[in-house]
Amino acid sequence: MTGKEIFDRYQLIALAKGLGSQEFHYGNILYQALRIEGEERLFEMLELAENTGKRIALSYSASPDDNQYEPDTAVLI
């Protein structure tokens, strides 16, 4: 399964489960990660996550700046 297919699958599950569900929350994380990392990088990460049993998470910078409450990178956990 390609990274794009994995992303689309998670987005469909998020919509089906609805607001407040864990699936909806993870779908939002993936969408934010897409905005931060771009399609190519995120899709690569999703393929790796799928093959290793990991998930994507958002990481926040340790240095204070104007965007201290905005994630600045996506990571595998």
KOLRO-342507 format. One record per residue (C-alpha): residue number from 1; residue in one letter; x, y, z. Coordinates in steps of 0.25 Angstrom, whole numbers, padded with zeros to 4 digits. Example, Ala and Ser with C-alpha at 12.3 -4.5 7.8 and 13.67 -1.06 7.14 Angstrom:
    k  r     c1     c2     c3
    1  A   0049  -0018   0031
    2  S   0055  -0004   0029
END
This chain:
    k  r     c1     c2     c3
    1  M   0000   0000   0000
    2  T   0006   0014  -0004
    3  G   0007   0025   0006
    4  K  -0004   0033  -0001
    5  E  -0013   0021   0000
    6  I  -0010   0019   0015
    7  F  -0013   0034   0017
    8  D  -0026   0033   0009
    9  R  -0030   0021   0017
   10  Y  -0028   0028   0031
   11  Q  -0036   0040   0026
   12  L  -0048   0032   0022
   13  I  -0047   0025   0035
   14  A  -0047   0038   0043
   15  L  -0059   0043   0035
   16  A  -0066   0030   0038
   17  K  -0063   0030   0053
   18  G  -0066   0045   0054
   19  L  -0062   0056   0063
   20  G  -0057   0053   0077
   21  S  -0052   0039   0073
   22  Q  -0037   0034   0073
   23  E  -0038   0032   0059
   24  F  -0043   0046   0056
   25  H  -0031   0051   0065
   26  Y  -0021   0043   0057
   27  G  -0027   0048   0044
   28  N  -0024   0062   0049
   29  I  -0010   0059   0053
   30  L  -0007   0053   0039
   31  Y  -0013   0065   0032
   32  Q  -0005   0075   0041
   33  A   0007   0066   0038
   34  L   0004   0067   0023
   35  R   0004   0082   0024
   36  I   0017   0082   0032
   37  E   0025   0072   0024
   38  G   0019   0072   0010
   39  E   0013   0060   0003
   40  E   0026   0053  -0001
   41  R   0032   0052   0013
   42  L   0019   0049   0020
   43  F   0015   0038   0010
   44  E   0029   0032   0012
   45  M   0027   0033   0027
   46  L   0014   0026   0027
   47  E   0019   0014   0019
   48  L   0030   0013   0029
   49  A   0020   0014   0040
   50  E   0011   0004   0034
   51  N   0023  -0006   0032
   52  T   0028  -0005   0046
   53  G   0015  -0003   0054
   54  K   0018   0011   0058
   55  R   0010   0024   0057
   56  I   0012   0038   0053
   57  A   0012   0049   0064
   58  L   0015   0064   0064
   59  S   0027   0069   0071
   60  Y   0029   0083   0077
   61  S   0041   0091   0077
   62  A   0048   0093   0090
   63  S   0053   0107   0087
   64  P   0042   0118   0090
   65  D   0038   0126   0078
   66  D   0025   0132   0072
   67  N   0020   0118   0069
   68  Q   0022   0112   0082
   69  Y   0009   0105   0082
   70  E   0009   0100   0067
   71  P   0016   0087   0064
   72  D   0028   0088   0055
   73  T   0031   0074   0051
   74  A   0025   0060   0050
   75  V   0032   0048   0056
   76  L   0030   0033   0057
   77  I   0026   0028   0070
END
